[in-house]
Amino acid sequence: MSTPAPIARLLGTRGFSTLAAALLTLPYWTSGITKLFDLDGALGEARHFGLEPAILTVIATIFVQIGGSLLVILGRQAWLGAGALGVFTAAATLIAHPFWQVADPMARFHERNTFLEHVGLIGGLMLAAILRTQKS
């Protein structure tokens, strides 16, 4: 069965793909903006995970979160932005959500779900790199 014409038209518009990219990257650019306005909190988070020097970690994180998101949203070098966000997500997920180390079954369940959600985001970023590159 082919895609209905109105849906195909919608899926083919630049505005729809830009909205999809903005929604996909929402967790990243909102986190980056939050870190910009709450550097103390961002530094505390980095230190909590043992990421030193914390200031360099925070600067790099903000740069990747906001910069990578903009590249994906604008469809310019989207492969680079999506790749940076994907690598960042993989590293952050391994550091922050090691569910295999959690003894409590309920906590492990929640950490595993969060881990898998992040893996799903990586898949979405891979698709965004493919689709945003094709649109350029």
Secondary structure, 3 states (H helix, E strand, C coil): CCCCHHHHHHHCCHHHHHHHHHHHCHHHHHHHHHHHHCHHHHHHHHHHCCCCCHHHHHHHHHHHHHHHHHHHHHCCCHHHHHHHHHHHHHHHHHHHCCHHHCCCHHHHHHHHHHHHHHHHHHHHHHHHHHHHHHHC
